[in-house]
Structure formats: C-alpha cells, structure tokens
Amino acid sequence: MSAVFDPRQMPASADRYAFAIMPCLLTARRAISLAAAVLLLAVVAAGTARAQQPHGDGTPMDRLDMASPGADPAPAPPAGRSAFIEDSKFNAQLKSFYFNRDRYDPSRAEAWALGGSVTWRSGYVADLFRVGAVAYTSQPLYAPSDRDGTLLLKPGQDGYTVLGQAYVEVKFADRVFGALGRKEYNTPYINNFEVRMTPNTFEGATVYGTAGGKDGAPAWRFGGGYISKIKEINADKFVSMSRDAGASVDRGVYLGGVNFAHRDFSVGAIDYYSEDVINIFYTEAKYKFAMAGGNQLAFAAQYTDQGSTGRNLLTGSAFSTHQWGAQADLKLSAATLTLAYTDTGKGADMRNPWSGHPGYTSVQVQNFYRAGESALMAKAAYDFAAHGAPGLTAYALVVYGSGVKAPLFNETETDFNLQWTPKEGKLKGSSWRLRYAHIDQRGGGDPNINDFRFIATWDF
C-alpha cells in the first residue's frame, strides 16, 4: 500500500519566504500556550529516546503497519519486578514547521508553528496487555489572520493541544495483538498523513499481527477491525468517519487486509467499508530483481476501486470509480530513478478522506486523481552518504497530468526535496528538511502555485 511522494526552485520573492524577519512578539494568549507546550515537551524529553516513525521508502503496501506488531517482545519479568513501570517508555519530539503557499487566485496561506509530541507507553502487565498515550501540540509563532489555510493550525490560525492517542494493546499471542481506543494506523486509505504538525489519529478496535518470515519462509502481515472516529491533522476533536468524509450521518469504517511476502515478491489487499457511505478496495503487488554490483530493479502495480454503498448518503446518488498504477524503481548505487504512471476512471474523482492518497503519482501538492485524469511521473533521488555526508538526501520529480475535461484544466507539478538527518554528533536525533513544489495549470490563463516548506524536528 502506497505513500504520498514528496517535494523546487525557490521563488525569487524574498518577502514570501524570509521567515527570519517574522514578527517575534506574540500575543499574551499565544505566548502562554507556546510556553506551556515547550514546558510539556521539555519535562518529558530529558534523557529519553524516541522510536523511529513507521514511514520510509517503498510502496504503500510496504508500509502497511497497524501497530508494529512483534517489534519489541515482552519477556516475563523476574519475581518482584513491575514490568508495567520499569519497561515504560517516554519519548518526545520538538517540531517547527514553516509553510507558505500562493494559490491560483491571488490568495496565500502562510504560517510558522512550533509544537511536537510527548509519548508514553507502559510495559506489559503479566505479558498480556499494556497501555499507551500520545499528546500533540501546535502553536503559532507567525500566523497572519489573512493567510489561513496552511493546516498547521486550527481554522483561524489558532493553536491546539490534543490527546491524540490513548489505547490499550492486548497480546493474544507472541505475534498477534489487539488495540482499543485512540491510535495511529498506517494503511493505504486510513493512515497518519503526517505532512503537517500533527498526524491523523483514529478511535476504534483492531486486531493485527504477523506470521511466518523466519528462515526464509513466506511472511504474512494482517489486520482488521472497526474505526469509528478520526482526529484530522489540524484538529483537537474526534469526529465520526462518515461525517469527516462528507456524509450527514454517523458511521464508522470496517477494514480488513493482508500482505504476503516471499523473497523478492509481495502482494496484498485491503478493504474499507462504511455503511451507506463508501467502499474502498486496494490491492498491490511488487517484485524486485537483484542486479550486479548491489543494484536493484523493482516493479510494482496497484489498483483501487471506490463506490457508494447502501443509501448513497455521501453524495446523494450512486457513484463508482477506480484508479490503477504502475511503478518502476531502478537503484544504482546511491541513486534511485523512478518512473510511475496512474490512470483514473471517468466515473468520479477518487476520494481519500482519512489519509494521504496512495497513488504512485500523488506528490507534494496534487494527487492527480480527478475523473479521467492520467499522470506520468519521473523522479531522481540521491543519497550523499558515500560522499562524506551521511544522512543527507535529495530528490527531484515532475508529474505531467492529462485527460481532464473542461471546465477543468490539466496540470504539471515539479517538486524538490532536500533533507539532512545527522547520524552522529550534537545534532543526532534532529532532522532538517526543505521542500518546494511548483504547479503549472495548462489553460485558464496558465496560473501557477508555489509551495514552500521548512520542517525541523528533534527527537528525544
């Protein structure tokens, strides 16, 4: 199941992007909120270590993860030792995000936010269950009231703090788990979509696990359950999944999926069903070929089918659409070259109300999934570790969309991304990322969009 591809030449207008001269005086209310947020992070952060986020390279099915099952087995504690307390883990992340986007019309969205998260997870009680919680915050540093819409903050450029995760995880077997409560998931159409300050998180009950995979045996990942509510990336409240999608009733989503991998081949599928609202089916297959010199060629194909269900409460009438895609990745030493194509059915636009879109040509700004739209993407990525710069990576890509009918217009998007994640020294644990996207509309006066982002994180 797929991921959203990421981040181009910076516009010349210095006044748009020179956040070094942003106003440094906050209102009293914002200053108090910001101070509280930083204090919350600082108190917990000292002396702790943060786990890796589940994101990385690969296709959406590669990243299928409902809770990293089996990642840290729970040994039986010695007599007189409380695993619940002594195996507890506290982690924190400090995050700063600057966002500036001009739109096709003369308006602009701009803000600079500071925040992050604090995570606590207990050890297992009697090797049977544990609990966890994550609090998130995002507070404005610079947020002009006439430049709302960045999704770094709540509508109105207001800061927020929310208990985004609070769950109980039950261990049914060594590699089979269940969870109840608020949690983060990573599947193609229900995922954290962590492209702003805080992620999507969800409320529900799930079961997930792994099987096989030892000594070269086939490996299985599976999961399913019922998700009732979502907290979106810039929200401090949970709402029903159906209302978040646009329906006027309260419905949840049933989901179930499985992924099979053996040697260089993998295939998987997952289905999402919301009564009277929508059904989404996703499947993907991938095969990797080893080449001389440690190089590699990988092919992947994906297919999504979407349609209304029951009483058609999402749009008021029946709809059906689909998208298929193909992708090839050629890894040559430190470079990776990618070519991808997607084609969307003419019945309706694709929908992704609870996630980033998993299509291979979904990039920093546009998803290229409007009715009848096809898209071709070319991408080049490079890892500079071999040149004495471990942790420094970059990529550039271009997506050419076509097939959209009037009154809409076709688009081309070009993205640039530069990221440095120090591997040692005083900056170890931090990450620094620049992203730029430029979108050209072909027709209607040929307007364009410029999207600039700077993200800094520090894991403790």
Secondary structure, DSSP 4 states (H G I P E B T S, - for coil): --------PPPS-HHHH-GGGS--PPPHHHHHHHHHHHHHHHHHHTT--PPPPS--SS-TTTT-BSS-TTSS--PPPPTT--HHHHT-EEEEEEEEEEEEEE-SSS-EEEEEEEEEEEEEEPPPBTTTEEEEEEEEEEEEEE--GGG---SSSBTTTB-EEEEEEEEEEEEEETTEEEEEEEE--BSSSSB---SSSS--EEEEEEEEEEEE-STT--EEEEEEEEEEEEE-TT-SS-EEHHHHHT-SS---EEEEEEEEEETTEEEEEEEEEETTTEEEEEEEEEEEEE-GGG-EEEEEEEEEEEE--TT-TTTSS--EEEEEEEEEEEEETTEEEEEEEEEE-SSS----TTS----TT--SS----STT-EEEEEEEEEEGGGGT-TTEEEEEEEEEEE-PPTTS-EEEEEEEEEEE---SSTTTTEEEEEEEEEEEEESTT--EEEEEEEEEEEE-
